[in-house]
Amino acid sequence: MTTNSTALDIVSPGQVLHAVTVERDGEPDECTLYPRGTSRLERMSTWITAAEGSFVDPRTVR
């Protein structure tokens, strides 16, 4: 299992999301997004996770 982490500057003006990608052997990779700068307690209610295969390229849906 490998974990990668990146910051994304999307959502609403002034809000930055943090992205954590987990590469899992034999299972779909997962990416979890949550607002940067939140406490552990706040993160428990402000995160979203998507599995590989559920992502789309935004250029294809515009």
N, C-alpha and C positions, 0 to 999 in steps of 0.2 A: 504494500500500500504506500502510495506517495502523496504528499500534500503540497500543493502550490498555493500561493497567496498573492493577490493583486488588488490594487485599488481602482475603482471605477468612478468617474465623476458624472454619473447620470442619476436620474430619479427626478428630483426637483431642484430648482436653482439653490445653490449653496449647500446641498446635501451630497455627501460622498458615501458611496457604498464600498464595502470591503468584500472581496470575493475569495473564497477558499475552495480549491478544487482538490478532490480526493480521487486518485487513480487506484481502482481496486482490481486486483487480479481475478479474472474469471467472472467479473460482474461489471455492470455499467458504471462508468465514472460518475461522480456527483459534484455539483457546484453549489455552494451555499453562499447566499448574499445577505449582508446585514449592514445597517448604518454604521459607519466608522465613528469611533468615539463613544459608543454606548457601553454601559456597564454590563457585566455578565447577567445581572438580573433583567435589565432592559432587553438584552439580546434574546432572552428566552421567548419574548413575544413579538420580536421584530425581524425574524429571519425567514428565509424561504430557500428550499433546496430543490433542485431539479436534477434528474438522472439523465445521463447521456442518451441521446435519441429524442429528447423532448425539447431540445434547443433548435431555434431556427435562425438563419442568417437574416438580420433585419433588412438587408438590401433586397431580399426576395419577397418580402411581404409589404413593401411600401407601395 
